[in-house]
Amino acid sequence: MIVWICFISAILLFLALDLGILNKTPHEISSKEAGKWTGIWVSLSFLFSAVVYWLYQNNYVENPDKLKPLVASMKFITGYLIELSLSIDNIFVIAIIFSSFRIPKKYQHRVLFWGIIGAIIFRGLMIYFGVLIINKFAWTAYLFGAFLIYTAIKMFFTKEDHEYDPHNSMIYKFLRKLTPITTKIDGEHFFIKIKNINTATPLFVTLILIEVMDVIFALDSVPAILAITSDPFLVFSSNIFAILGLRSMYFFLANMLEKFSYLEYSLIAILSFVGLKMLLHDFINLPEWASLSFIAVALLSGIIASIQKEKRSQKA
């Protein structure tokens, strides 16, 4: 309980510093600044795996039946890489939503900040109930595994080309029934007064759409991490670190995603792998280093293949 309180308090403290001090004045996040923060968050995530090792080492000394510290550390890194890789499509959709509602770049950080607050709450609830279900009803692991494989097959055969139009979504139409919506952007305000009526600005609309899309993407990522471990702290912490790094990664990658054309195949391979792992967990027990190695190699292969393709296109 002390570990949970300390971890959540540290996250809330950083978020308060982020909005209150580091980004108090709205400004456009440059690729250089985003790249720096992406590097910082990735480094912090890997450093936290050492903290996980230390925490579980103390726990293992007191309870030898518990998770071994090295295994716990590797499970954290594996879960983090899965969540990070499955966030790529989410970044693309976020870019489409911002572009569709013409949100100025200097206000996008604020929308993503509050989006992360909501994501932490919803992910926490999904992880809590996911762990509860999978521990109480072991057979649900087969359902999660089958769902992940179905998602991978759907991604492979469906060529959507990201033709997502936020204005035609059910969420947007539902919001229009709940509150008046204006196309006017008034600074960082989510609501403004028009003829004494509270009216939602495009910033509020994009926030709700991003929040809903995050929940939809979590339907893939949370079961995928549960295939690696059902330890609540490892699942939650790996999710949170990936989510916190998602903002800087968005500003860093948003304009370059189309160059990583083969990365989708990496995601398909990862989803298929974790799905099969859940379906065959009673028959095949892969060591943690094998799972971590497969996911890392799948990601690197997709990135390298995409870069090589881009170089060939430029030469042509």
Secondary structure as UniProt FT lines:
FT   HELIX           2..17
FT   HELIX           18..22
FT   HELIX           31..62
FT   TURN            64..65
FT   HELIX           69..86
FT   HELIX           88..100
FT   TURN            101..102
FT   HELIX           105..136
FT   TURN            138..139
FT   HELIX           140..157
FT   TURN            161..162
FT   HELIX           166..168
FT   HELIX           170..178
FT   TURN            187..188
FT   STRAND          191..194
FT   TURN            195..196
FT   STRAND          197..200
FT   HELIX           202..226
FT   TURN            227..228
FT   HELIX           232..253
FT   TURN            254..256
FT   HELIX           257..259
FT   TURN            261..262
FT   HELIX           263..279
FT   TURN            280..283
FT   HELIX           288..315
//
